[in-house]
Amino acid sequence: MNRVISRRTAHGVGALRSIGRTFCSDTGQKLPSSYGKQSANEPVGKLDPNNNIPQHDVAIVGGGMVGMALACSLASMPLTKELDLAIIDSNPALMAQDCIRKEDPPDPRVSTVTPATISFFKDMGAWQYVLQHRHAFFDRMQVWDYTGLGYTRYSAGDVDKEVLGCVVENKVLQKSLLSCIKDSAIKKKIYPSRLSSMSFHPYSSLTGSANTTPQSHGSLAKLDLSDGSSLCAKLVVGADGSKSHVRELAGIRTTGWKYPQNAIICTVEHAEENYCAWQRFLPHGPIALLPMGDNFSNIVWTMDPKEAVERKAMDETDFIKAVNEALDYGYGPRPQSADVTKGGGFFSWFGADVRSSASEPFELPPKIKKLVTERMVFPLSLMHANSYASKRVVLIGDAAHTVHPLAGQGVNMGFGDSSSLSKVIAEGMAVGSDIGEVSLLKRYESERKLANVMMMAVLDGFQKAYSVDFGPLNVLRAAAFHGANFISPLKRNIIQYASGDQKLPLFT
């Protein structure tokens, strides 16, 4: 299996790397589309410093979790908290004052945040708001194969941590970030509209916000919105999702492919509370059961599109039966618990430690009793922007990359982007750099692109390796499960990598 994954990883890395409207006069022009020949960064028209168009330092297009995390991070640091932010998003939730009621059933849209993400939220002051709502820490994880040939147990104690992660509803993360930014002192304005067009204009003798140094020459991005208003900014951040309009207007191409799979997500209820994350690999994709607190768990079930349509149309009783079969006795036998007295047999030569989670027997996940929410179906794909940054434009989150959900890493990659970009902006401000200069933004790109490409290649490799039902490959997969369970250095590195450390899961 290692050879299959290595080959796929190398292919993934190679493939992923290979990859205007008039302002004050008739001399301006719209930006070209993403496939135009003209550079999207070519200034058009001249910016009059005496106009009434609002001017901001940073315009974040997309007020979702990743965009709001960037805003909160900028608001939390001594240098960047002096910036003037614009947040552009037509989602009415950004302006609403609705409260999340604990008695409401959990939303099926959740994120599994890693210890690195939790630390990021704590540093910018947002985690305190998450703790006021429903969330579920987990300190154990069990992964196994439908063939019954192997399983792996992971424990936070294997790496001297208290938890492996925390499952939080997306609406809780979003609400917590909104509360954090509203309670901050940073100057900000939310534009409840959509981006229509983007152009770049030279300016002279411009005085921006009260904390910005006057410039004698340079350029600004001008953003025209769907409600007819406009604004200018030194830096435009595309945090507007996988179909990013910012990315299109900036002319940034993407590389990627669609998977022959859809994912069903829903919330279910069981008799006892769950503190473990469970994942079983089935012939057409994995099924995961993630704790949500209060005897609720979240289901993420990957399968081929035809099967997804059939599963979604099932009545509740049949669907619950299908879920319980997928998590236990369906498709194949249960794995046999390891003989811990042998310390992993052959793998004991590689540093097995029976005091770790390798000594824990195979467990059955809790039996599902009730379907709590509707079933939602999503197509799956991999996408990576060939560039993250150009002059005055930078991409973060799903605007820059989307991945397979089998390890729950997508949103954590986006939060990593937000953390990295905010630090790069702070470093640039410390030495007086223009925060929209491409040389500064490329520092963010060089840091995040390698980390994201490697994570994407690993996840894509696993998706391919575990989508084939072939005898010899099944045996190799079983050996990989046993190796990951008993080779302590490898297990520790896998956990650390999945927790947000940038090291690859190797013997380092």
C-alpha positions as CSV (number, residue, x, y, z in Angstrom):
1,M,0.0,0.0,0.0
2,N,2.9,2.3,0.8
3,R,4.0,2.1,-2.8
4,V,0.5,2.9,-4.1
5,I,0.2,5.9,-1.8
6,S,3.7,7.1,-2.6
7,R,3.1,6.9,-6.3
8,R,-0.2,8.6,-5.9
9,T,1.3,11.3,-3.7
10,A,4.0,12.0,-6.2
11,H,1.4,12.2,-9.0
12,G,-0.8,14.5,-6.9
13,V,2.0,16.9,-6.0
14,G,3.1,17.1,-9.6
15,A,-0.4,17.6,-10.9
16,L,-1.3,20.2,-8.3
17,R,1.9,22.2,-8.9
18,S,1.5,22.1,-12.7
19,I,-1.1,23.6,-12.8
20,G,-13.3,46.9,-14.9
21,R,-15.6,48.9,-15.1
22,T,-15.0,52.8,-15.6
23,F,-14.2,54.3,-12.2
24,C,-14.5,58.1,-12.7
25,S,-14.1,58.4,-16.5
26,D,-14.5,56.4,-19.7
27,T,-10.8,55.3,-19.6
28,G,-11.4,52.4,-17.3
29,Q,-12.4,48.9,-18.2
30,K,-13.6,45.7,-16.6
31,L,-11.2,43.0,-15.5
32,P,-11.0,40.1,-17.9
33,S,-12.5,36.8,-17.0
34,S,-10.3,34.0,-15.5
35,Y,-9.3,32.8,-18.9
36,G,-8.5,36.2,-20.5
37,K,-5.1,37.1,-21.7
38,Q,-4.8,40.5,-20.0
39,S,-3.2,40.5,-16.6
40,A,-5.8,40.9,-13.8
41,N,-3.4,43.1,-12.0
42,E,-3.0,45.7,-14.7
43,P,-4.1,49.1,-13.3
44,V,-7.0,50.7,-15.2
45,G,-8.2,54.2,-14.7
46,K,-6.9,56.7,-12.1
47,L,-8.1,56.7,-8.6
48,D,-9.2,60.2,-7.4
49,P,-8.2,60.6,-3.7
50,N,-11.0,63.1,-3.2
51,N,-13.8,60.7,-4.2
52,N,-16.4,59.5,-1.7
53,I,-15.8,55.8,-2.1
54,P,-15.0,54.1,1.2
55,Q,-11.4,53.1,1.5
56,H,-10.3,50.1,3.6
57,D,-7.0,48.4,4.3
58,V,-8.3,44.8,3.8
59,A,-11.5,43.7,2.1
60,I,-12.4,40.1,2.9
61,V,-14.8,38.7,0.3
62,G,-16.7,35.9,2.1
63,G,-17.8,36.1,5.7
64,G,-17.9,32.3,6.3
65,M,-15.8,30.6,9.0
66,V,-12.4,31.0,7.3
67,G,-13.0,34.6,6.3
68,M,-14.2,35.6,9.8
69,A,-11.3,33.7,11.4
70,L,-8.9,35.9,9.4
71,A,-10.8,39.0,10.6
72,C,-10.6,37.8,14.2
73,S,-6.9,37.0,13.9
74,L,-6.1,40.5,12.5
75,A,-8.2,42.0,15.3
76,S,-6.2,40.2,17.9
77,M,-2.6,41.2,17.1
78,P,-1.0,44.5,18.2
79,L,0.0,45.7,14.7
80,T,-2.9,44.4,12.6
81,K,-5.6,45.5,15.1
82,E,-5.1,49.0,13.7
83,L,-6.2,48.0,10.2
84,D,-9.6,49.0,8.7
85,L,-11.5,45.9,7.6
86,A,-14.3,45.4,5.1
87,I,-16.2,42.1,5.1
88,I,-18.4,41.5,2.0
89,D,-21.0,38.8,2.2
90,S,-24.7,38.7,1.3
91,N,-25.5,36.0,3.9
92,P,-28.2,37.5,6.2
93,A,-26.8,35.5,9.2
94,L,-23.9,38.0,9.4
95,M,-26.3,40.8,10.3
96,A,-28.8,38.7,12.3
97,Q,-28.9,38.7,16.1
98,D,-30.4,35.2,16.4
99,C,-29.2,33.0,19.3
100,I,-28.4,29.4,19.1
101,R,-30.7,27.5,21.5
102,K,-29.3,24.5,23.3
103,E,-32.6,22.6,23.0
104,D,-32.5,22.8,19.2
105,P,-31.2,19.6,17.5
106,P,-27.6,19.7,16.3
107,D,-27.1,20.8,12.7
108,P,-25.7,18.1,10.4
109,R,-23.0,20.5,9.1
110,V,-20.1,20.1,11.5
111,S,-16.4,20.5,11.5
112,T,-13.8,18.4,13.4
113,V,-11.3,21.0,14.6
114,T,-7.8,19.9,15.4
115,P,-5.7,20.9,18.5
116,A,-3.9,23.3,16.2
117,T,-7.2,25.0,15.2
118,I,-8.3,25.1,18.9
119,S,-5.0,26.9,19.8
120,F,-5.6,29.3,16.9
121,F,-9.1,30.1,18.2
122,K,-7.8,30.5,21.8
123,D,-5.1,32.9,20.7
124,M,-7.6,35.2,18.9
125,G,-10.1,35.0,21.7
126,A,-12.8,33.1,19.8
127,W,-12.7,29.7,21.7
128,Q,-14.4,31.1,24.8
129,Y,-17.5,31.7,22.7
130,V,-17.4,28.1,21.3
131,L,-17.4,26.7,24.8
132,Q,-20.7,28.5,25.5
133,H,-22.5,26.2,23.0
134,R,-22.7,22.5,22.3
135,H,-19.4,20.9,21.3
136,A,-17.8,17.5,21.8
137,F,-14.2,16.8,22.6
138,F,-12.9,13.3,21.7
139,D,-9.7,11.6,23.0
140,R,-10.0,8.3,21.0
141,M,-10.3,7.3,17.4
142,Q,-10.8,3.8,15.9
143,V,-10.3,3.1,12.2
144,W,-11.0,-0.3,10.6
145,D,-11.5,-2.0,7.3
146,Y,-14.7,-3.8,6.2
147,T,-12.6,-7.0,5.4
148,G,-12.0,-7.5,9.1
149,L,-8.3,-7.9,8.5
150,G,-7.1,-5.0,10.6
151,Y,-7.9,-2.0,12.8
152,T,-6.1,0.9,14.4
153,R,-6.8,2.7,17.7
154,Y,-5.5,6.2,18.4
155,S,-5.5,7.9,21.7
156,A,-4.6,11.4,22.8
157,G,-2.3,9.8,25.4
158,D,-0.1,8.4,22.6
159,V,1.2,12.0,22.1
160,D,0.7,13.3,25.6
161,K,-2.3,15.3,24.6
162,E,-5.7,15.7,26.4
163,V,-7.8,15.5,23.2
164,L,-7.5,14.5,19.6
165,G,-10.0,17.1,18.4
166,C,-13.4,18.6,19.0
167,V,-16.6,18.3,16.8
168,V,-18.4,21.6,16.6
169,E,-21.4,22.6,14.5
170,N,-20.5,25.1,11.7
171,K,-23.2,27.5,12.9
172,V,-21.5,27.5,16.4
173,L,-18.1,28.2,14.9
174,Q,-19.6,31.0,12.7
175,K,-21.5,32.5,15.6
176,S,-18.5,32.4,17.9
177,L,-16.3,34.2,15.3
178,L,-19.0,36.8,14.8
179,S,-19.2,37.4,18.5
180,C,-15.4,37.7,18.7
181,I,-15.1,40.2,15.9
182,K,-18.0,42.3,17.1
183,D,-16.4,42.5,20.6
184,S,-13.1,43.5,19.2
185,A,-11.9,47.1,18.9
186,I,-10.8,46.8,15.2
187,K,-12.4,49.1,12.7
188,K,-14.7,47.0,10.5
189,K,-17.7,47.3,8.3
190,I,-19.9,44.5,7.0
191,Y,-21.2,45.0,3.4
192,P,-24.3,42.8,3.0
193,S,-23.9,42.4,-0.7
194,R,-22.1,40.4,-3.4
195,L,-19.0,41.2,-5.4
196,S,-19.8,42.1,-9.0
197,S,-16.5,43.3,-10.4
198,M,-13.0,44.1,-9.4
199,S,-10.4,46.5,-10.9
200,F,-7.1,48.1,-10.0
201,H,-6.4,51.8,-10.1
202,P,-3.3,53.9,-9.6
203,Y,-3.6,56.6,-7.0
204,S,-1.5,59.5,-5.9
205,S,-1.3,61.3,-2.6
206,L,-3.9,59.0,-1.1
207,T,-4.6,59.1,2.6
208,G,-6.4,55.9,3.6
209,S,-7.7,55.1,7.1
210,A,-6.5,57.1,10.1
211,N,-3.8,54.5,10.8
212,T,-2.5,54.3,7.2
213,T,0.6,56.1,6.0
214,P,0.0,58.4,3.0
215,Q,1.4,57.0,-0.2
216,S,2.9,59.0,-3.1
217,H,2.3,56.3,-5.7
218,G,0.8,52.8,-5.9
219,S,-2.6,51.3,-6.6
220,L,-5.8,50.2,-4.9
221,A,-8.3,47.5,-5.7
222,K,-11.8,48.8,-6.4
223,L,-14.7,46.5,-5.7
224,D,-18.1,47.1,-7.2
225,L,-20.9,45.3,-5.3
226,S,-24.3,44.0,-6.5
227,D,-26.2,46.7,-4.6
228,G,-24.5,49.4,-6.7
229,S,-22.1,50.5,-4.0
230,S,-18.3,50.4,-4.3
231,L,-15.2,50.4,-2.0
232,C,-11.5,50.4,-2.3
233,A,-8.9,48.3,-0.5
234,K,-5.2,47.7,-0.4
235,L,-5.7,44.0,-0.2
236,V,-8.6,41.8,-1.3
237,V,-8.9,38.4,0.3
238,G,-10.9,35.8,-1.5
239,A,-12.6,33.7,1.2
240,D,-15.7,33.1,-0.9
241,G,-15.6,29.3,-1.3
242,S,-14.8,26.7,-4.0
243,K,-16.6,28.7,-6.7
244,S,-14.7,31.9,-5.7
245,H,-15.6,35.0,-7.7
246,V,-12.5,36.7,-6.5
247,R,-10.4,33.8,-7.9
248,E,-12.2,34.1,-11.3
249,L,-11.8,37.9,-11.5
250,A,-8.1,37.6,-10.6
251,G,-7.6,35.2,-13.5
252,I,-6.3,32.4,-11.3
253,R,-6.7,29.0,-12.8
254,T,-7.2,25.7,-10.8
255,T,-6.2,22.1,-11.1
256,G,-8.4,19.2,-9.8
257,W,-10.9,16.5,-10.5
258,K,-14.3,15.2,-9.3
259,Y,-14.5,12.0,-7.3
260,P,-17.0,9.4,-8.3
261,Q,-18.5,9.8,-4.8
262,N,-21.1,11.7,-2.9
263,A,-21.2,12.2,0.9
264,I,-24.4,11.9,3.0
265,I,-24.3,13.9,6.2
266,C,-26.9,13.8,9.0
267,T,-27.2,13.9,12.8
268,V,-28.2,10.7,14.7
269,E,-29.0,9.8,18.3
270,H,-27.9,6.8,20.4
271,A,-28.5,5.6,23.9
272,E,-25.2,6.7,25.5
273,E,-22.9,9.6,25.0
274,N,-20.0,9.1,22.6
275,Y,-16.4,10.2,23.2
276,C,-14.7,8.4,20.3
277,A,-14.5,9.2,16.6
278,W,-15.2,6.1,14.5
279,Q,-14.3,5.5,10.8
280,R,-14.8,2.3,8.8
281,F,-13.7,1.9,5.3
282,L,-16.3,0.3,3.1
283,P,-16.1,-0.9,-0.6
284,H,-17.4,2.5,-2.0
285,G,-16.0,4.9,0.6
286,P,-15.7,5.4,4.4
287,I,-18.4,6.0,6.9
288,A,-17.6,8.1,10.0
289,L,-19.4,8.5,13.3
290,L,-18.4,11.7,15.1
291,P,-19.4,12.7,18.6
292,M,-21.5,15.9,19.0
293,G,-22.4,15.7,22.7
294,D,-25.7,15.0,24.4
295,N,-26.0,11.5,22.9
296,F,-25.8,12.9,19.4
297,S,-23.3,12.0,16.7
298,N,-22.7,13.1,13.2
299,I,-22.7,10.7,10.2
300,V,-20.5,11.4,7.2
301,W,-21.0,8.5,4.7
302,T,-19.2,8.4,1.4
303,M,-20.6,6.3,-1.4
304,D,-21.2,6.3,-5.2
305,P,-23.8,8.9,-6.4
306,K,-26.4,6.3,-7.3
307,E,-26.2,4.7,-3.8
308,A,-26.4,8.2,-2.2
309,V,-29.7,8.9,-4.0
310,E,-31.1,5.6,-2.8
311,R,-29.9,6.1,0.8
312,K,-31.4,9.6,0.9
313,A,-34.7,8.3,-0.3
314,M,-35.0,5.5,2.3
315,D,-37.5,5.8,5.1
316,E,-35.9,6.5,8.5
317,T,-36.2,2.9,9.8
318,D,-34.4,1.4,6.8
319,F,-31.7,4.1,6.8
320,I,-30.9,3.6,10.5
321,K,-30.6,-0.1,9.9
322,A,-28.3,0.6,6.9
323,V,-26.1,2.8,9.1
324,N,-25.8,0.3,11.9
325,E,-24.9,-2.4,9.3
326,A,-22.3,-0.1,7.8
327,L,-20.7,0.5,11.3
328,D,-20.8,-3.1,12.4
329,Y,-21.7,-6.3,10.7
330,G,-22.4,-5.3,7.2
331,Y,-20.0,-5.9,4.2
332,G,-17.6,-8.1,6.2
333,P,-16.6,-9.5,9.6
334,R,-15.4,-7.5,12.7
335,P,-11.6,-7.4,13.2
336,Q,-10.2,-9.6,15.9
337,S,-8.7,-7.8,18.9
338,A,-4.9,-7.8,18.8
339,D,-3.0,-10.1,21.2
340,V,-1.3,-7.5,23.2
341,T,0.8,-10.0,25.0
342,K,2.7,-10.4,21.8
343,G,3.3,-6.7,21.5
344,G,2.2,-6.6,17.9
345,G,4.2,-9.7,16.8
346,F,6.5,-8.7,13.9
347,F,5.9,-5.0,14.5
348,S,7.4,-5.2,18.0
349,W,10.8,-4.9,16.3
350,F,9.8,-1.3,15.3
351,G,9.2,0.0,18.7
352,A,5.7,-1.2,19.7
353,D,4.5,0.0,23.1
354,V,1.7,-2.1,24.5
355,R,1.1,0.6,27.1
356,S,-0.3,2.9,24.4
357,S,-3.6,2.5,22.5
358,A,-2.2,-0.6,20.8
359,S,-3.2,-2.4,24.0
360,E,-6.9,-1.4,23.6
361,P,-9.2,-4.1,22.1
362,F,-11.4,-3.5,19.1
363,E,-14.7,-1.8,20.2
364,L,-18.1,-1.5,18.6
365,P,-19.5,1.9,18.0
366,P,-22.7,2.9,19.7
367,K,-25.9,1.6,18.0
368,I,-27.9,4.3,16.3
369,K,-31.5,4.6,17.6
370,K,-32.9,7.7,15.8
371,L,-32.4,10.0,12.9
372,V,-32.5,13.6,14.2
373,T,-32.0,15.7,11.1
374,E,-32.6,15.6,7.4
375,R,-30.0,13.8,5.2
376,M,-27.9,16.1,3.0
377,V,-26.0,15.0,0.0
378,F,-22.8,16.6,-1.4
379,P,-20.7,15.8,-4.4
380,L,-17.0,15.4,-3.6
381,S,-14.0,16.8,-5.5
382,L,-10.4,17.9,-5.2
383,M,-9.4,21.4,-6.4
384,H,-6.3,23.5,-6.0
385,A,-5.6,27.0,-7.2
386,N,-2.4,27.2,-9.2
387,S,-1.5,30.4,-7.4
388,Y,-2.7,31.8,-4.0
389,A,-1.5,35.3,-4.5
390,S,-1.3,38.1,-7.1
391,K,-0.9,41.9,-6.6
392,R,-3.5,43.0,-4.1
393,V,-5.3,39.7,-4.2
394,V,-4.9,36.6,-2.1
395,L,-6.9,33.4,-1.7
396,I,-7.7,31.4,1.5
397,G,-9.8,28.3,2.4
398,D,-12.0,26.7,-0.2
399,A,-11.2,29.5,-2.6
400,A,-7.7,28.1,-2.8
401,H,-8.3,24.3,-2.2
402,T,-10.9,21.7,-1.6
403,V,-10.2,18.1,-0.4
404,H,-11.9,14.8,0.2
405,P,-13.6,14.8,3.7
406,L,-12.3,11.4,4.8
407,A,-10.1,12.9,7.5
408,G,-12.0,16.1,8.2
409,Q,-9.1,18.3,7.3
410,G,-10.7,20.8,4.9
411,V,-11.7,23.5,7.3
412,N,-8.6,23.1,9.3
413,M,-6.5,23.8,6.2
414,G,-8.5,27.0,5.8
415,F,-8.0,28.1,9.4
416,G,-4.3,27.4,8.8
417,D,-4.4,29.8,5.9
418,S,-6.0,32.5,8.0
419,S,-3.5,32.1,10.7
420,S,-0.5,32.2,8.3
421,L,-1.9,35.2,6.3
422,S,-2.5,37.3,9.4
423,K,1.0,36.7,10.6
424,V,2.5,37.6,7.2
425,I,0.5,40.8,7.1
426,A,1.7,41.7,10.6
427,E,5.3,41.0,9.6
428,G,4.9,43.2,6.6
429,M,3.5,46.0,8.6
430,A,6.3,45.7,11.1
431,V,8.8,46.7,8.4
432,G,6.6,49.2,6.6
433,S,5.7,47.0,3.6
434,D,2.6,47.5,1.4
435,I,0.2,44.7,2.6
436,G,-1.0,44.3,-1.0
437,E,2.4,43.8,-2.6
438,V,2.8,40.4,-4.3
439,S,6.3,39.9,-2.8
440,L,4.8,39.9,0.7
441,L,1.8,37.8,-0.3
442,K,4.0,35.2,-1.9
443,R,5.5,34.5,1.5
444,Y,2.1,33.4,2.7
445,E,1.7,31.3,-0.5
446,S,5.1,29.6,-0.1
447,E,4.3,28.6,3.5
448,R,0.8,27.3,2.9
449,K,1.0,25.9,-0.6
450,L,3.4,23.2,0.3
451,A,1.6,22.2,3.4
452,N,-1.8,22.1,1.6
453,V,-0.5,20.2,-1.4
454,M,1.1,17.5,0.7
455,M,-2.1,17.1,2.8
456,M,-4.2,17.0,-0.4
457,A,-1.9,14.4,-2.0
458,V,-2.0,12.2,1.1
459,L,-5.8,12.4,1.3
460,D,-6.2,11.7,-2.4
461,G,-3.8,8.8,-2.1
462,F,-5.8,7.2,0.7
463,Q,-9.0,7.8,-1.2
464,K,-7.6,5.9,-4.2
465,A,-6.0,3.1,-2.1
466,Y,-9.2,2.5,-0.1
467,S,-11.6,2.6,-3.1
468,V,-10.4,-0.7,-4.6
469,D,-11.6,-4.1,-3.4
470,F,-8.8,-6.4,-4.5
471,G,-7.4,-9.3,-2.5
472,P,-3.6,-8.5,-2.4
473,L,-4.3,-4.8,-1.8
474,N,-6.7,-5.7,1.0
475,V,-3.9,-7.7,2.7
476,L,-1.5,-4.7,2.3
477,R,-4.2,-2.4,3.8
478,A,-4.5,-4.8,6.8
479,A,-0.7,-4.7,7.2
480,A,-0.9,-0.9,7.2
481,F,-3.5,-0.9,9.9
482,H,-1.5,-3.2,12.1
483,G,1.7,-1.2,11.4
484,A,0.0,2.1,12.3
485,N,-1.4,0.4,15.5
486,F,1.8,-1.1,16.8
487,I,4.7,1.0,15.5
488,S,4.7,3.7,18.1
489,P,6.9,6.3,16.3
490,L,4.7,6.0,13.2
491,K,1.5,6.3,15.3
492,R,2.7,9.3,17.1
493,N,3.7,11.0,13.8
494,I,0.3,10.2,12.3
495,I,-1.5,11.7,15.2
496,Q,0.7,14.8,15.3
497,Y,0.2,15.4,11.5
498,A,-3.6,15.0,11.8
499,S,-3.5,17.3,14.8
500,G,-2.1,20.2,12.7
501,D,1.7,19.7,13.0
502,Q,3.3,20.2,9.6
503,K,5.5,17.1,9.7
504,L,4.6,14.3,7.4
505,P,3.6,11.1,9.1
506,L,7.0,9.4,8.8
507,F,9.7,8.2,11.3
508,T,10.8,11.7,12.2
